[in-house]
Amino acid sequence: MFELRVEHSFSAGHALRGYIGKCANPHGHNYRVQVAVEGPRLNSIGLMLDFGDLKKALRAVCERFDHAYLNDLPEFETVNPSAEGVARYVFQEVGRILAAQLEEAGARLKEAVVQETDTAWAVYRPD
């Protein structure tokens, strides 16, 4: 099995709705986001998927978050903009963007990882 992983960073603010504690207040993070793709085979030139395409898809999803207040975005109108919520959204959107390429490669999006601080991150993997 092969695995590819790319990373992108952005800065954004948020507040956790329904949370009791400091994180209920508006605050920000310098997020680091990774997505991983896995698959059993390589194409005729020895690639599972082009790193450039994977990076482009992740950037496209994250760019709208950069220097934004996540609570104000439609994506998080009903979903708390927690690290977990961001990870699930990133996973779903990158998967949507790359669906045809993943299918052609016989690969799948494995996970999305969202790191809020040096010591705290969330991982989303589908069931």
C-alpha positions as CSV (number, residue, x, y, z in Angstrom):
1,M,0.0,0.0,0.0
2,F,1.3,3.5,-0.9
3,E,0.4,6.7,1.0
4,L,0.8,10.3,-0.1
5,R,0.5,13.2,2.3
6,V,0.5,16.9,1.7
7,E,0.2,19.9,4.1
8,H,-1.1,23.4,3.9
9,S,-1.2,26.2,6.5
10,F,-3.6,29.1,7.2
11,S,-4.5,31.5,10.0
12,A,-8.1,31.9,11.1
13,G,-10.2,32.8,14.1
14,H,-13.2,31.0,15.6
15,A,-15.2,30.5,18.8
16,L,-16.7,27.3,20.0
17,R,-20.4,27.5,20.3
18,G,-21.8,25.8,23.4
19,Y,-18.4,25.4,25.0
20,I,-17.8,26.5,28.6
21,G,-14.4,27.9,29.0
22,K,-11.8,30.2,27.2
23,C,-12.5,28.7,23.8
24,A,-16.0,30.1,23.8
25,N,-14.4,33.5,23.2
26,P,-13.2,34.5,19.8
27,H,-9.5,33.5,19.3
28,G,-7.3,32.4,16.5
29,H,-4.9,29.7,15.4
30,N,-2.2,29.1,12.8
31,Y,-3.6,25.9,11.4
32,R,-1.7,23.2,9.7
33,V,-3.8,20.8,7.7
34,Q,-2.8,17.5,6.1
35,V,-4.6,15.1,3.8
36,A,-3.4,11.6,3.1
37,V,-4.3,9.4,0.1
38,E,-3.7,5.7,-0.1
39,G,-3.8,3.1,-2.8
40,P,-2.3,-0.2,-3.8
41,R,-0.9,0.6,-7.2
42,L,1.1,3.0,-9.2
43,N,0.6,4.2,-12.8
44,S,2.8,3.5,-15.7
45,I,5.3,6.2,-14.7
46,G,5.4,5.1,-11.0
47,L,3.0,7.6,-9.4
48,M,-0.2,6.9,-7.5
49,L,-1.4,10.5,-7.8
50,D,0.3,13.8,-8.7
51,F,1.5,15.6,-5.6
52,G,0.7,18.9,-7.4
53,D,-3.0,17.9,-7.9
54,L,-3.3,16.9,-4.2
55,K,-1.7,20.2,-3.1
56,K,-3.9,22.2,-5.4
57,A,-7.1,20.6,-4.0
58,L,-6.0,21.1,-0.4
59,R,-5.1,24.7,-1.1
60,A,-8.4,25.4,-2.8
61,V,-10.3,24.2,0.2
62,C,-8.1,26.0,2.8
63,E,-7.7,29.3,1.0
64,R,-11.2,30.5,1.8
65,F,-10.4,30.0,5.5
66,D,-7.2,32.0,5.6
67,H,-7.6,35.1,7.8
68,A,-11.3,34.5,8.1
69,Y,-13.5,34.1,11.2
70,L,-14.7,30.5,10.7
71,N,-18.0,31.0,12.5
72,D,-19.1,33.5,9.8
73,L,-18.7,31.0,7.0
74,P,-21.6,29.1,5.6
75,E,-19.7,25.8,6.1
76,F,-19.9,26.3,9.8
77,E,-23.3,27.9,10.2
78,T,-24.7,24.7,11.8
79,V,-21.4,22.9,12.5
80,N,-19.1,24.1,15.2
81,P,-15.8,25.3,13.7
82,S,-13.8,23.0,16.0
83,A,-10.6,21.2,14.7
84,E,-12.9,18.2,14.3
85,G,-15.4,20.1,12.2
86,V,-12.7,21.6,10.0
87,A,-11.0,18.2,9.5
88,R,-14.3,16.6,8.4
89,Y,-15.1,19.5,6.0
90,V,-11.6,19.4,4.5
91,F,-11.8,15.7,4.0
92,Q,-15.2,15.9,2.3
93,E,-14.2,18.8,0.0
94,V,-10.8,17.4,-1.0
95,G,-12.5,14.1,-1.7
96,R,-15.1,15.8,-3.9
97,I,-12.5,17.7,-5.9
98,L,-10.3,14.7,-6.5
99,A,-13.1,12.1,-6.9
100,A,-12.5,11.2,-10.5
101,Q,-8.7,11.1,-10.1
102,L,-8.9,8.9,-7.0
103,E,-11.3,6.5,-8.8
104,E,-9.0,6.3,-11.8
105,A,-6.0,5.6,-9.6
106,G,-7.8,3.0,-7.5
107,A,-7.0,5.1,-4.5
108,R,-8.9,6.7,-1.6
109,L,-8.7,9.7,0.6
110,K,-7.5,8.2,3.9
111,E,-7.7,11.1,6.4
112,A,-7.6,14.8,7.1
113,V,-5.5,16.1,10.0
114,V,-6.0,19.6,11.5
115,Q,-3.4,20.9,13.9
116,E,-4.5,24.0,15.9
117,T,-1.4,24.3,18.2
118,D,2.0,22.6,18.5
119,T,0.4,20.0,20.9
120,A,-3.2,19.6,19.7
121,W,-4.7,18.2,16.5
122,A,-7.8,16.4,15.3
123,V,-7.9,13.6,12.7
124,Y,-11.0,12.7,10.6
125,R,-11.3,9.3,8.9
126,P,-14.5,8.1,7.3
127,D,-16.3,5.1,8.8
